[in-house]
Structures are given as C-alpha cells and as structure tokens.
Amino acid sequence: MDLLDDPQALGARDPGGMLQAILDLPAQCRRAWQEALALHLPYKGLEGMVVLGMGGSAIAADYLAAICQRPVVAVRGYHLPPWVDETTLVVASSYSGQTEETISAFQEALASPVPKVVITSGGHLLSLAQEHGIPAFVISYKGQPRAALGYSLMPLLAIAQKAGLLDDLGPQVEEALTLAEREAKALGPGGPDPRARDLARRLHGRLPAAYAAQHLVPVARRFKTQLNENAKAWAFFEELPEADHNAVLAYRIPQAVARLALLVFIRAEGLHPRVELRYRLTRRLAEEAGVETIELTAPGTSPLAQMLSATVLCDLASCYLSFLNDVDPTPVPEIDRLKSWMAQYPQ
C-alpha cells in the first residue's frame, strides 16, 4: 500500500499530531470566531490597522488585508511604522507572547496614544496588555503556532468588523467554515479526494514555487512557509502579475534548477480577466522553458471561502510531503536553535 493511503503508517510518522491539527483547523476557526465576537473593543472612527506579528500571525494579517475594505499592514519587524496615528488600530499578535520583534514594536506603540489590541496565549505580551489596560484576546489553543492559524485569523476578522473596517462577515465566515470542513473531511487520510496526496507526490523531490494573484497571494505565502516548516523543504512564492515583470526571465537558468522546479498555480473563480490570462500565459512560458507546472483551483464563492479552502488543501499537502520526506512535521529544531542563539545577545 502507498504510504499516503495508509492512515496507520501516517500516524506512526506524526507523533506530534500535526496532520490532525490541520484537519481540525476548520473547527478551530469556528471556535475562535465565536470567542472573538465576545471581545469588547472600545475604539471607533478608525481608518486602518497595523498588525505586529511574525510567522502565522503575520500571515493572518495578510489574509485580512486581502479582503478588508480599509488599509491593513502586516509589520514583520522591530519597529512601529512612523505614520501610525490615532486613527490606526495597532494589533500585537503573538501566539507565545514572547516574539521579540512583536514585543519591540508594541513597546513603541505603548509610548504613543494609538489604539491598541493584543492577541496572544500569554507571555510577556499579555503581561504588558494587562499592565496598561489594553484589550486582549487570549488564545485558548495549545500546539505549534503555525497550527493555530484559526486563533490568529478569526480574532483579526472579528476585531476589524468591530472597528468598522469590515462590513458584516457572518455570511462569508459561515460559507468559508462549511467549505473548509468539507475539504478537510474529503482530503484527509482515507478520504475520497486524493488532491492533497497527489500534490504531495508531485512535490516530492522537487523545488516548489507557489504562484497566486489577488486575495490568493497570502495562501501562496502560507503554502511556502508550511512546506518549509512541515516538510522541511525549500519552497518559494510569487505574486501575479508582478512575477510577469521579472521571475519569468529566470526559468531556464540554471538548467538543473529548471528541471527540479515545480510551479504551483493557485487560482479561483472571479479573478480579474487579465489576471486569468496571465495565469495561462505564465504557465505557457514556464512549460516552454521545460519547467513543470500544476494548477490548483480553490472552491468557494467569497474570497474568504476560497482562501480557507485552498489553505486546507495546501496545509495537508505540506504535511503529506513531510511523510514522503521521512521527517517529523511538528518540531522546528533550526528555529529553536536560532532563538537560543539570539537569547545570548540580549537587546
């Protein structure tokens, strides 16, 4: 029996339970949405949002920015942007509450009158919020930060809605969660839909680059990072139409890379017609250069539903690839080593 078709064999290779965590993501999102709706937010008249975060927290901000009616900026770094003022909501998001970049930027925000909110499970960030009387959404999920996407994303959506930066999201959220639940059930081990397992097989031994446009760009970025962290594999992502102004020139050189590369185009219905054309023509350029491509079509009507359904597929593929690579998807030893090295040089 093929490894990916044997649930018992997969369980033996996944002692940390990452595969089940991905399958549970839709349910996690549903819980987080309900919990976040209860958060009291005392701010009005806001015009935009800055989200301080790294990793999955920053990805969640990218997802929000893709659908928000007002400006949303993810800050992956140590400093608060100098243009932030009292009309900008600053959200410090860190699963652990110990992310040094996020804490550094948040401390700058504490020195200013800008409105602030915290999303965290605890740590120093929660202590700072409690000390300064800042509203905090406390994450009740235990696991790897990247597996807590629901608790990074859904509170952001609820906060944006409460702050008047988004219209009522109820129908979009319900469609997205219902579709994500259906996808997880169908794509999981032993499920009738082989797309995630087939994608992992195609990716095995290859150098993946995820291509996407419009609201699907954050999904491509998330796919890249999940391939890095779960499968412990090289991966990249590109944004259309920007890639057509630079990346397409590199398909042939070096030839060894061109033969290894696999371009994964993530698309959905309702994209700009010229962008749809670029998907087709960019694939044509790549294939003429001898670079293999594959296209994934995200189901769903709303942008949020398309993003979450594609995320479930791509997250599962990254986990299945970890099994083909014979690595445990859960631990991140190199990240832990870097953190320990950084701790030797206090700020």
N, C-alpha and C positions, 0 to 999 in steps of 0.2 A: 504493500500500500504506500502511496505517495505520502511523505511526511506531513504535508499541509492538509491532507484529507484524514489524518488520524488524530482526533481530539486528545486521546490519551497520551500520545507521544508529545503533542504540543504542551500539555500540562507539565510533563516532566522537564521540559526545557524552559519553563517560565515560573520559577519558584517565587518570584515577586508578584505574580498575578497581573502583569501589565496588560495582557490580552483581555482579561475580564474587566479591567479598569476601562479599557477603550469601549468594550461592549456596553458598559454601564454609563457611558458619557451622556446619552440622551436622558436617562433617568436623573443623573446628577444635574443636568441643566434644568430639568423641571423643578427639582427641589430648590436649587439656587434661585430660580426666578421667583418662586413663591416666597422664599425667605427675604429676598431683596425688596420685594414690594412692600414689606413691612418697615423698611428703613425710613426714618424721618429725616427729611432734608430741608433745612430752614432757608435755603437760598432761592431768590427769584431774580428775574431780569438778566439772566446770564446769556452770553453770546457765543461761548465756545468752551472747550475743555482741553486740558493738558493732562495726559496720563503718564505718570512717572513709573517706569517698570522695565524689567528685563525678561527675556525668555517668554514663557507663556503669558505673563501679564501684559507684555508689550504687544504680543500677537493679538490678544483680546482687544486691545485698543485699536489695532489695525482693522479688526473685524467691525468694530463700532464705527470707525471713521468711514468705512466703505458704504455705510447705509445712513449715516447721520445727516440731518438737514443743516447742521451748523458745523463750524470747523472743529475737528478733533485731531490733536497731535500727540503721537507717542514719543516720549523722551527716553531714549536709551542712553543714559549718561549721568554725570555727576551734578549738572547744573540746571537750574530753572531757566527757561528762556527769558531774556530781558524784556520782552514785550508783554509778558503776562501782567494783567491788571485785575481790578475788582470785578470786571465782567467775565473773567475766565475762571472756571472751576478747575482747581488742581486736585487730581485724584492720585494718591500714592498707593500703588498696588504691588504688594509683595506677599507671595504665599507664606514664606517663612517669617516675614517681618524682620529679616536680617540682611536683606540685599543692600550692599554698601552703596551702590550707585543711587538707588532709590532713596535711601535714608539721607544721603548727602544733599540731593536736590530738594527733598522735603524739608530739611532743616533751613534751606534758603527760603522756602515758602513760609515757614513759621515766622520768619523775620519780616514778613510783609502782611498787609491786610487782605490778601486774596482769599476767596472762599476755598475751603479745603475739605476733603473726604478721604478716608483711609479704607482700603480693602486688604485684609490680612488674616492669618490664623493666630497671630500673636507676636512674640518677639519684641524687639526694641521699637518697631514702628507702632505697634498697638500701645505700648507704654507712652510714647510721645503723644499719640492721639488722646489718650485718657488724661494725660497731664495738662494738655492745652484745651480740653473740652471740644474736641473735633469729632464730628460724627464718624463712626466706624462700622463697617460691615465685617463681622467676624466669621471667617470661613470655618465650617464645621466638618470639612473633609480631611481625611488622613491618607497620604500617599505621596507619590512623586509630584512636584509642582506642575510638570507638563501634563500629567493626568488629571489635573484639577482645572482644565480649561473651562468647564461649566461654571465653576466658582470664581473664575477670573472674568468671564464674559458676561454672564447674566446679570450680576450686580451692576456692571458698567451700563448695560442696556437700561436697567431699571432706574439708575441714577440719572442717565441722560433724559429719560422720559419725565422723571420727576422735576428735573431742572428746566424743562420746557425746550430742550434741544432736539427732541424727537416727538413726533405725534404718537398716539396710542399704538403700542406694539403688540397688543394682545392677539389679534388675528395672525400676524406674522409669526409670533412665537409659537402659537399652537400648531400652525402648519409645519414650522421647522422641526418642532419636537416630535410630532407624529411621524413625519417622514424619516427623521433620524432614527427613531425607534424601529421603524420598518426596515431600514437599511441595515442596522446592526443585527437584527434577527436574521435577515436573509444572507448577510455576508459573513457571519460568524462561523466558527468551526462546525462542520456538518450541515451548514445552511445550503439552500438550493442555488444561491447565486455565487458563482465562482470568480467574480470580477476582482476582488481584492487578492485572492490567492493567485490568480493568473497574473495580475500585475506584479506581485512579488517574484514570481518565477521569471517574468520578463526582466525585472530589475537585477536579478541575481548575477553578480559578476560584472555589472555594467556601471557606468558613470552617469547617474541621472541628473537631468536638468528639468525642473518643472516650469512650464510656461503658462501664463494666465493673463487675463485682462480685467479691467474694471473691478467689481467687487470680489472677483475670484483671486486677485493677486495675493491677499493675505492667506488664502488657502494654499497657494503655491509656496509661500514662505513657510507656513506651518509644515507642509509636507517635507520641505528641505530640512527643517530642524528635527522633525520626527525621524527621518532617515538617519540623520547624524546621531541622535541620542538613543533611539531604539535599536536600529540596525547597525550602529557604529560604522556607518558607511559615508564616503564622500557624497555630497549632493550640492546642487546649486538651484537657483531660481531666477527667472527672467520675467519682466513685465512687458506685455504688448500694449501699445505699439512701439514703446521705447526700444525694445530689442531689435526691431527692424532698422534702427538707425546706427547699430553698432555690432551687436552679437552675431548677426548673420554673416558677417565678414570672416568669422573665425572658424567656420565649420570644417574646413579642410586641413587646418594646420594646428598641431602636428597630426599626421595621419593616424598614429597609434591611438590618440585620444578620440578622433572621429570614429574609429572602429569600435571603441568601447562605449561611446556616448549613447544615451537613450533619452530623447526629448519627450517629455510627458506633457501634452497639451490639455489643460483643464478648462472646459468650456461649459456653457449652459445656454438655454434658450433666452432670448430677449436682449442679447448684447447688441451694441451698435453695429449696423450692417457693414460698415467699413472695417470694423474690428473683426467681424466674422470672416470677411475676405482676407484679412491679414493672417488669421489662423490658417486658412487653406494655403495661401501663398508662402508663408513661412515654413510650413511643413514641406511644401514642394521644394523650396531652396535647400532645406536640410537633406531631404532624401536624394536630391540630385548630387549632393556632396558626399553621399554614402553614409549619412547619419540616419540611424533608425529612429522612427517616431511612433507614438501611440497617442490616441485621443481618448479622454475620459469626459463623459457628458453628465453633469450633475443634474439630477431630477429636482423638481420643485418649481413653484411659480414665483414666490417672493425671493429677493436677494438673500435674505437670512436663511430661508429654507435651502436654497442652492448651496450656500456656504457650508451649512452644517451637514448636509447630506454628503457633500464632497469631502468634508473633513473626516467623517466616519470611514469612508472608503479609503482615503489616503492613510489615516492613522492605522487602520487594520493592515494595509499593505506593508507599512513600515515594520509592524510587529511580526507579520509573517516572514518578512525578509530577514529579521533577526534570527529566526529559527533556521532558515536556509544558510545564514552566515555562521551558525553554530555559536551564537553569543547570547548572553542573558540580556533581555531588553531593558530590565529595570535599573541596574546600577550604572552610575556615570563616574567611574573612578578618575578619569583625567580632570573632570570638572572639580571633583573633590580635592585632588592634588593641587590644582591651581588656587583654590580657595585657601588651602592650608599654607601655600607659599605666600599668598597675598597677606595673610594674617601675620606673617613675620615682619611685615613692613607697615606698622600702624599709621593711619592718616595724621 
